[in-house]
Structures are given as structure tokens and as C-alpha cells.
Amino acid sequence: MRVLGFNDYVHHLHEGTYPAWVRVSVGVMVLKIRNLSTRIERETDPVRQNRLIAQQNKLLAYVGGLGVAVSTSDRQLISRLKTG
């Protein structure tokens, strides 16, 4: 198996092939993650800060899970992530 060059890699990308619900869901989660980052930076109470970090980590896990599920076309994982 050979390593793909950049041009070959770009040629093999299929942008925009993800279902609309995936694009919207990831977009919403990214906005929430950014919001949480701002809140974490402003928070002075360590307990509240840790709770915000936990929420952020949960969203990051969903984004990662969706990436794996969609790229591998794992319908069972996709349905689990959809139902939350």
C-alpha cells in the first residue's frame, strides 16, 4: 500500500457527501464547544470550570464518534449517536 500524495488525497475527498443532519449537528456542537471554551476561560470557580470541561469533553466525544461512524459507514453507531 502506497502513501497518497496531496493531489491524490484531494482527489479522493468527497466533500459535501455527509448527510445534512450530520453537517448541522457538527456545526451546532462546534458552536457549543466554542461557547464552553469561552465560559471555561472566564470561570473562576474550579468546580464549575471542571463541570464545563466535562460538558465540552462530552461534545468532543460525540463529534469524534460521528466522524468515525460516518467515515466507516457504521449505521449502528450512527443510530446510537443520533439518539444520544
N, C-alpha and C positions, 0 to 999 in steps of 0.2 A: 504494500500500500504506500503510495507516494503522498507527500505533503502537498496540498494545494497551494499554488501561487495566489497572490492577491487577486489578480484578474479572474482566475478560475473560481476563486471563492465568491467574488462579487457576482459572477455569472450564475452561480448555484443558489444565491439567495433568492428567496421568493417573498419579498416584502408585500404586505397587504393581503397575505393569504390566510391570516388568522381570522377567526370568526369575529364579528362586530362586538359581541359580548365580552370577548377576551380583551380586545383593544380598549373598550370603555372601562372594564373592570380594572385593568392595569393602570390606566390613566387616573382613575379615581384613587386607587391605592397609592400611587406615586404622589399625588397631591396631599393625601393624608400623611404620608411619610414625611414629606417636606414640612408640613404644618407641625407634626410632632417634633421634628428636629429643632424647629424654632422654639417651641414650647420647652423642650428639654434644656436648651441653652439658657433660656430666661429663668427657669425654675431654680429657686434657692434651697428648697426643702429636698434633701436627698431621698426621702421615702417617696414623695410624689415624682421626683425625677426618675427613680427606678421603675415606678409604675408606667410612666410614659415610655421609657425604654422598652419595657416588656410589650406594650402595645405596638410599638414600632417594629420590634423583632417579629411579632406575630404577622404583621402585614408583609414584612420582607419574606417571611417563610411562604406565605400564600403566593407572592409574586414569583418566587423561585419555583414553587410547586407547579404553578401554571406554565411556566417556561418549560419545565421538564415534561409535563403532561402533553402540552401542545406539540412540542418538537418530536416527541416519540409517538404521538397519536394514541396515547393511552386513554381510551374512552372511560374506563372505570375510574381512573384518577381524576380525569376532568369532571366527571359527575360528582365525585366526592368533594372536589374543590368548589363546584358550583353550589352545592347545598350547604357548604360551610361547616 
